[in-house]
Amino acid sequence: MLQTQGRIDVIQHVELREGLYRDSVMLMLLSKVLSEDSKIYQPIVAMATTLNVELAQSAGYEIPDGSNTDLLIAFRTDEDSPHRCLQLVENLLNESGGRVEPREGTNRTATSLGRTIKDYRAEVALISVPGEHAAYQAAEAIEAGAHPLIFSDNVSIESELNLKKLAEPLGLIVMGPDCGTVILDGVGLGFANVTAVGPIGLVSASGTGAQQVLALCDQAAIGVRHVLGLGGRDLTDDIGGISARTALSFLDEDPTIEVIGLIAKQLGPVTEKSLERVISNMTTPVVRIPTEDLTSGTAGLLTAARSELPELPVWKPTRERQKRTGRLVGLFSGGTLALESKCIADAAGCEAEIVDLGADEYTIGRPHPMIDNTLRLERLDEVAKDKSIGAVLIDVVLGHGAAADPATELESVIRKIQAPVFVSLIGTRNDPQDRDKQATTLAQAGAEVFLSNARATQAAVIQ
């Protein structure tokens, strides 16, 4: 179909590929690569769920009838480029569809997750499917004897409770739903930082909260062996800390773990008392790390591990900005980091507008801002024109799964902003993005860069 994109005549390509599945993170990355091609406009590569089909239709695509198990591929390009664009899509899909060989003696195609778990003798099943299908897959994993790690969001709280009740008597932990960060024996799953294996174990109801703790432990040169994610609702009274109890038990039984950190948000009063009873019967010390101040909580964790939080480096901006009166604007990719900054700003009586751009309402039909900064760049461009703003605060989260070079993406718009800019850089020294290089790029653009989100927020509040 021939259409017009600005002054350019473009071809619209839409297709559904039956039974071709890729997980949501891979599709987000694939869509981002396509959008960076100057000849490809409004690319959508996603599973053909009702929501994604509606989003594609709202973008002007005519979608044929199909199933939500089909892969939707839609893009616009100029008249000379459709073949090249399709070849690029093919290459990216092939790169994302690597095959793992089954164990010796197995010679059949898996017809279900449960069969796959048994064939590969898997102990953990990572589930990243549309939310309406995630609970079924997780139940199948539990029945096959594996711990489900549910990366998917939009799973009902009733389904979450039922899954966790099913898993608990079997000695299995349900990590999630909406569980973005897990480390098992030093191996990261989802959004995870590169850190040494050491005597600390974390039980976390927050992905970016865990990443902040990992980054600070790395700066203290002490390793973390396990990060067991719970999902954000596990510690509420609606769920009652079912996964938290199992996770604490696992870590208490691990002789290599000397101290446990419990990263808690939305901790219900009934659940809190229940966990206190569990912890009182454990031999391994447990340190609670409140999301209202992750840095102070990590300092306490390090003390229990017979270490200490060192003086944290700060990268000063290479050009000074004049202090300004006005409100603080925070644009975050990490929900827990946004919550922490809001708590600190509120406690200081600072007028603040803190936005979590990773919340569901901002990520429908687009990649998470830890992967793709497009939405934040648009918002920062608006901030640069607003003279009523006194300071700007952003987080930059590094590690596997995150954007390859976020500082380079952000530096141009940071240079435009006249108000002081503060950055919390959440990463470890061995993260693939090169943490110190990222910090230097941001400082040269005019930002003051901190390794602690709490410290960055405190500096922004008092500037």
Phi, psi and omega in degrees: 000128181269126178228185179238128176247101189065242178255009184256131173285131184232156174260135176260127178243126177224132174208155172245128178254116187291128171070013178264112184249137167224146183287164190295323180296315180297320179291324175300313180296320180297315179297323179296317179299317179297319183293340179278352177278124186295344181259002180246127184244137175049053179288139174228116173233109187201161173294144189277055174287165180304316181297314182292324176296317179297320178296319178295320178295322179293338176273004175095008179273141174264113188258126178289164177294142179193201183241156178286001172265359177276156174263124179268126176235120180218136175199166173238143179208171180285168189299336185267355192245359186301321181296315179298320181294317178296322178295322177297317177300315180301315182298316181293320178294321179293322178296326184275354187249036181303149184253141176252133181286139177288168179296158181302136178095353179258124183220064178205158178276130181293135179253356179201163177297319180301317178296319180299315180301317181289321180296319184265001183052042183286144177258340180228137176241117178271121186247116179224079181230167175309141188307327183291344179255349189294320183297319179299314181295321179295320178296321179295321178296316180298314181295335177272356176093019180249152174280119178278131171253107187262098177287332184299147170252191181057037171260131185295153180293330176295318178294319179300314181298315181297319179297317184288327174292326178291321186281325190303310181292346178269001181073024180252149178250131173268111178267106183119193008289174179058042181260110187262342186224122176218141171230128180238113180052043177086355181260122183275143174233137182078218177277105185221143178271159178272116183218154177291152175280133183207198190274003183259140170238141181242138169244119193225132172266013183214130179289304181288335173297316177297321180294325176296317179296317177302317182296318181288322175297320178298319179295331177275002179060040175233136189269163178236126182274315184229142165234111180258107180280147184249338196088151188290345185257355188300325185271003173282163179290344176295326180255325174082017176071030183298311179291327179299317180298316180295318181296316178299321179296316179302311184291325179295329181275352181273114184292345180276349181266121182261335179207145182244134173255130178251107181268110193239131166225154182052049181276111181289149183298320179292317179296321180300316179294321178298317180291326177300321179293318179298313184295326181295338180262005181267153176268336179272129180295144180239130178246123177279133179244100183287143181287350176290337177204084184293329182290314177296320178298320178293324176301318177295321178297316181294324176299316179295334178269015180060041176223191177206156177283120181285172172296129185270135179292149174232129177266113182281147179294145181283345174227135183279141173251147178291138175295144183226151172271154181137179185282158174271130176247124178243127180240108192245150169262337181258121183297318180291323177295321176297317179297317178299314181296322179296318179298316181292317180295318179297318181296331180273358181070026182270133174289116187222141173244099184253122185239129174266100182284356174268000179294158187305322185293341180261345186254001177295118177079009179215157179295155176297144183297344172291338179264320188222118184273009188306309182297318180294323177299319178297316181292321179293328177295323175292320179300321182299335182267354187262109183279356179274358183269131183267332180200155181234136182230129177222156172254149173230111185257127182256181177114177178296138181094337181275170180305146186290327183210068186296327182297319179295324178294326188266341192298322183296315182287329176298322179297332181284336188282129181274331178287155175302139182243131180238135183236130168262114183261108186259101182189167179251168184295335182255012176297149186297340182280352185066086187307312185292327176293320176300315180298317181296318179299316180294320179294321178293336176281347176115010180262152171263125194246130182237152173272352180244126177296321179298316181293321178297318180293316179300320178294320180293324182290322186262359185299000000 
